[in-house]
């Protein structure tokens, strides 16, 4: 197949990154029919549909982390990604693995494992689904998690893979988009082929029409579309780069005239240990020293430890546990502003999987603004409230 008349691969990936739903629609409109050629290798139509859905999900994943196969035409990359999934699903087919650096076998296999979880999750009621997506780790012992495990019915699936699938809320949304498109997709096997010249002409007009749609849609996205909750969260959640540096800055500028309580050597040692792990991205090990601090009810930095535990839980996408950590802080004089702000971040994270809670988040921001004294953060909160307005 020749890949002459096409947008740049980067344009497709930018579309997926900026609006996955619209980007998925474009991929289905242009490339879904071509995937049917895989039936010639012995795949059923259902297997082809699954492979194409998995390929779209992988492309959306790569788009989110801005890994773009710019040197490969989009048509070719879609074909290669779909074929790669087919080979993982059916090793018996007569085809060669596409040697592309972005088609990592382990990553593609993980997508297939996640898809098993997502397919079951689609059938769950919204309440159960929201609970599992919002706090996958905390919900492990709930009836919803047990029902999910039973429905999957695969004892060989590691718990961490199931958790990873639930934490990948963006991936699940793309899976839902592909599900809707597959339901609407009808192969045009009985259609009479158009003459070659007419086919080329129709393709040129289709490309021109699509360019017009994309330009108009991009203008709408840039000027008029309200930001998604995920975009608002990403632009407003700025956790400290270093726990120790944040702690030292906080103690050097106390919020009141009261004397700052003295800090023990144990407290400093645990904070340093936590910060060392935190700065390397080892968030779960960073929690261990902080937990030792909070267990000591006499510790002068217990409130600091609860704050940092809450921030780490936000980074681990567990907003429920994060809010529980913030609720443990009693020193509102020193921490009140941070507590209000990070609680808003927790609400934003919860609402990403429950869009109907947008008004609740707006109310939380509105209540937090009077308690925010930092001018920069206050302006940030006011801008956030404006973006949350219906």
C-alpha positions in Angstrom: 0.0 0.0 0.0 1.4 3.5 -0.9 1.3 6.2 1.8 1.3 9.3 -0.3 -1.7 11.5 0.6 -1.7 11.8 4.3 -1.3 14.2 7.3 1.9 14.1 9.2 2.1 11.4 11.8 2.7 14.1 14.4 -0.6 15.7 13.5 -2.5 12.5 14.3 -0.6 12.0 17.6 -1.2 15.6 18.6 -4.9 15.1 18.0 -4.9 12.0 20.2 -3.0 13.8 22.9 -5.2 17.0 22.9 -8.5 15.2 22.6 -8.4 11.4 22.6 -12.1 11.0 21.8 -11.8 13.1 18.6 -8.4 11.6 17.7 -9.9 8.1 18.1 -12.8 9.1 15.7 -10.3 10.2 13.1 -8.3 6.9 13.3 -11.5 4.9 12.9 -12.7 7.0 10.0 -9.5 6.6 8.0 -7.9 3.3 9.0 -10.4 0.9 10.5 -11.4 -0.5 7.1 -7.8 -1.2 6.1 -7.3 -3.3 9.2 -9.8 -5.8 7.7 -7.0 -7.0 5.4 -5.7 -9.0 8.4 -8.5 -11.5 7.8 -6.4 -12.8 5.0 -3.9 -14.1 7.5 -6.6 -16.2 9.1 -7.8 -13.8 11.8 -11.5 -13.6 12.5 -13.3 -10.2 12.2 -13.6 -10.2 16.0 -9.9 -10.7 16.4 -9.1 -7.9 13.9 -11.5 -5.6 15.8 -9.7 -6.4 19.1 -6.2 -5.9 17.6 -7.2 -2.5 16.1 -8.7 -1.3 19.4 -5.5 -2.3 21.2 -3.4 -0.5 18.6 -5.4 2.7 19.0 -5.0 2.5 22.7 -1.2 2.1 22.4 -1.1 5.1 20.0 -3.1 7.1 22.5 -0.6 6.0 25.3 2.4 7.0 23.2 0.7 10.3 22.4 0.2 11.1 26.1 4.0 10.7 26.7 4.8 12.5 23.4 6.6 9.5 21.8 5.8 10.0 18.2 7.0 7.8 15.3 7.6 10.9 13.1 9.6 9.0 10.5 6.9 6.5 9.9 3.7 7.4 7.9 0.6 7.1 10.1 -1.0 4.5 7.8 2.1 2.3 8.1 2.3 2.7 11.9 -1.3 1.8 12.4 -0.9 -1.3 10.3 2.3 -2.3 12.1 0.8 -1.8 15.6 -2.4 -3.8 14.7 -0.2 -6.6 13.2 2.0 -6.7 16.3 -1.1 -7.2 18.5 -2.3 -9.9 16.1 1.0 -11.7 16.4 0.9 -11.6 20.2 -2.7 -12.9 20.1 -2.2 -15.5 17.4 1.5 -16.6 17.2 0.5 -19.2 14.6 -0.2 -16.7 11.8 2.2 -16.4 8.9 3.6 -12.9 9.5 6.8 -11.2 10.7 7.0 -9.0 13.8 7.3 -5.3 12.7 10.7 -4.1 13.8 9.7 -0.6 15.1 11.4 0.8 18.3 8.1 2.1 19.7 6.4 -1.3 19.3 7.8 -2.8 22.5 6.5 -6.4 23.0 6.3 -6.0 26.8 4.3 -2.8 26.6 1.9 -4.2 24.0 1.4 -7.3 26.1 0.6 -5.1 29.1 -2.0 -3.3 27.0 -3.6 -6.6 26.2 -3.7 -7.6 29.9 -5.2 -4.2 30.8 -7.8 -4.6 28.1 -9.0 -7.8 29.9 -9.7 -5.7 33.0 -11.2 -2.8 31.0 -13.6 -5.1 29.1 -15.0 -6.4 32.4 -15.1 -2.9 33.9 -17.2 -1.6 31.1 -20.1 -3.8 32.2 -20.0 -2.6 35.9 -22.4 -0.1 37.2 -21.1 3.5 37.4 -20.8 3.5 41.2 -18.6 0.4 41.3 -16.6 1.6 38.3 -16.0 5.0 39.8 -14.9 3.5 43.1 -12.3 1.2 41.4 -11.0 3.9 39.1 -10.8 6.6 41.8 -8.9 4.6 44.4 -7.8 1.3 43.0 -5.4 0.4 45.9 -7.8 1.4 48.7 -10.7 -0.4 47.0 -8.9 -3.7 46.9 -10.9 -5.3 49.8 -14.3 -4.0 48.6 -17.0 -6.2 47.0 -16.5 -4.3 43.8 -12.8 -5.4 43.6 -13.8 -9.0 44.4 -16.5 -8.9 41.7 -13.9 -7.6 39.2 -11.4 -10.4 40.1 -14.1 -13.0 39.9 -15.3 -11.7 36.5 -11.8 -11.7 35.1 -11.4 -15.3 36.2 -7.7 -15.3 35.6 -5.7 -16.4 38.6 -2.5 -15.9 36.5 -3.1 -12.1 36.2 -0.8 -10.4 38.8 -2.5 -8.0 41.2 -0.2 -5.2 40.1 -1.4 -5.6 36.5 -5.0 -5.3 37.6 -4.1 -2.2 39.7 -2.2 -0.7 36.7 -5.3 -1.1 34.5 -7.5 0.7 37.1 -4.9 3.5 37.5 -4.8 4.0 33.8 -8.1 6.0 33.6 -7.1 7.6 30.3 -6.4 4.2 28.8 -9.9 3.0 30.0 -11.5 6.0 28.4 -9.9 5.3 25.1 -11.0 1.7 25.4 -14.6 2.9 25.9 -14.3 5.2 22.8 -13.1 2.3 20.6 -15.9 0.1 22.0 -18.5 2.7 20.8 -16.8 2.9 17.4 -16.7 -0.8 17.0 -20.4 -1.0 17.7 -21.1 1.5 14.9 -18.5 0.1 12.5 -19.9 -1.9 9.5 -17.5 -3.4 7.0 -18.3 -2.4 3.5 -17.6 -5.8 2.0 -20.6 -5.7 -0.3 -19.9 -2.3 -1.7 -18.9 -2.1 -5.4 -15.3 -0.8 -5.8 -15.1 2.7 -7.3 -13.0 3.3 -10.4 -9.3 4.2 -9.5 -9.6 7.8 -10.7 -12.9 8.4 -8.9 -11.4 6.7 -5.8 -8.4 9.2 -5.8 -10.7 12.1 -6.3 -13.0 11.0 -3.4 -9.9 10.6 -1.2 -8.6 14.1 -2.1 -12.0 15.6 -1.2 -12.1 13.5 2.0 -8.7 14.8 3.0 -9.7 18.4 2.3 -12.9 18.0 4.2 -11.1 16.5 7.2 -8.5 19.3 7.1 -11.4 21.8 7.4 -12.9 19.8 10.3 -9.6 19.6 12.1 -8.8 23.3 11.6 -12.3 24.3 12.8 -12.1 21.9 15.7 -8.6 23.1 16.7 -9.8 26.7 16.8 -12.7 25.7 19.0 -10.4 23.7 21.3 -8.0 26.7 21.6 -10.4 29.5 22.0 -13.7 28.2 23.4 -13.5 24.7 24.8 -13.5 24.6 28.7 -10.5 22.7 30.0 -11.0 19.1 31.0 -10.6 18.2 34.7 -7.5 16.3 33.8 -6.0 19.4 32.2 -7.0 21.6 35.2 -5.4 19.1 37.5 -2.2 18.9 35.5 -1.8 22.6 35.4 -2.5 23.3 39.0 -1.0 20.3 40.9 2.6 21.3 41.6 4.0 19.1 44.4 7.3 20.1 46.0 10.4 18.8 44.2 12.1 18.1 47.5 10.3 17.3 50.8 13.3 18.5 52.9 13.6 21.8 51.0 9.9 22.4 51.4 10.1 21.6 55.1 13.0 23.9 55.7 11.3 26.7 53.9 8.1 26.2 55.9 10.0 26.3 59.2 12.0 29.3 58.3 8.8 31.3 57.7 6.4 30.4 60.5 2.8 31.5 60.0 2.5 33.0 63.5 4.6 34.6 66.2 4.5 31.4 68.2 7.8 29.7 68.6 8.3 26.8 66.2 8.6 23.6 68.2 12.1 22.1 68.2 12.9 19.2 65.9 14.5 16.0 67.1 17.4 14.2 65.3 15.1 11.2 64.6 12.6 13.5 62.8 15.4 15.0 60.6 16.8 11.6 59.9 13.4 10.2 58.8 12.7 13.3 56.7 16.0 13.0 54.9 15.3 9.3 54.2 11.9 10.1 52.8 13.2 12.9 50.7 16.0 10.7 49.2 13.4 8.2 48.0 10.9 10.9 46.9 13.4 12.7 44.7 14.2 9.5 42.8 10.5 8.9 42.2 10.4 5.9 44.7 7.2 7.2 46.3 6.1 4.0 48.1 9.5 3.7 49.9 9.3 7.5 50.6 6.2 6.8 52.7 7.9 4.4 55.2 10.0 7.0 57.1 7.0 9.4 57.1 4.8 6.7 58.7 7.4 6.3 61.4 7.1 10.0 62.1 3.3 10.1 62.3 3.3 7.1 64.7 5.2 9.3 67.2 2.4 11.5 68.5 5.0 13.7 70.3 7.0 14.4 67.1 7.4 18.1 66.2 7.1 17.3 62.5 4.1 14.9 62.6 1.9 17.4 60.8 4.6 17.9 58.1 4.7 14.1 57.7 0.9 13.9 57.2 1.1 16.6 54.6 3.8 14.9 52.6 2.0 11.5 52.9 -1.1 13.2 51.4 0.9 14.7 48.6 2.5 11.3 47.8 -1.0 9.7 47.8 -2.1 12.3 45.2 0.9 11.5 43.1 0.0 7.8 43.4 -3.6 8.7 42.2 -5.3 7.8 45.5 -7.2 11.0 46.4 -9.3 9.3 49.1 -6.3 8.3 51.2 -4.8 11.7 50.5 -7.8 13.5 52.0 -7.6 11.2 55.0 -4.0 12.2 55.5 -4.8 15.9 55.3 -7.6 15.5 57.8 -5.1 14.3 60.4 -3.4 17.7 60.5 -4.5 19.7 63.4 -2.1 22.7 63.1 -4.3 24.8 60.8 -2.2 27.9 61.7 0.8 26.6 59.8 -0.8 24.2 57.3 -4.4 25.5 56.7 -3.6 27.0 53.3 -1.9 23.9 52.0 -4.6 21.7 53.4 -7.3 23.6 51.5 -5.3 23.7 48.3 -4.4 20.0 48.2 -7.9 19.0 49.2 -9.0 20.8 46.0 -6.4 18.8 44.1 -7.9 15.6 45.6 -11.4 16.7 44.5 -10.1 17.4 41.0 -8.6 13.9 40.8 -11.8 12.3 42.0 -13.9 14.2 39.5 -11.7 13.1 36.6 -13.4 9.8 36.8 -16.8 11.3 37.9 -17.4 14.3 35.7 -20.7 15.0 37.3 -18.8 16.1 40.4 -17.5 19.2 38.6 -19.8 21.5 40.6 -18.7 19.9 43.8 -15.1 20.7 42.9 -16.0 24.3 42.1 -17.7 24.6 45.5 -14.6 23.3 47.2 -12.4 25.9 45.4 -14.9 28.7 46.2 -14.7 27.8 49.9 -10.9 27.5 49.8 -10.2 30.9 48.2 -10.9 33.0 51.4 -8.3 30.9 53.3 -5.6 31.3 50.7 -3.2 34.2 51.5 -0.4 33.5 49.0 -1.2 35.9 46.1 0.2 33.6 43.4 -1.8 30.6 44.7 -4.9 32.7 45.2 -4.8 33.9 41.6 -4.3 30.3 40.6 -7.4 29.3 42.6 -9.5 32.1 41.1 -8.5 31.1 37.6 -9.3 27.5 38.4 -12.8 28.5 39.7 -13.4 30.4 36.5 -12.5 27.3 34.4 -14.8 25.1 36.4 -17.8 27.4 35.8 -20.4 25.7 33.5 
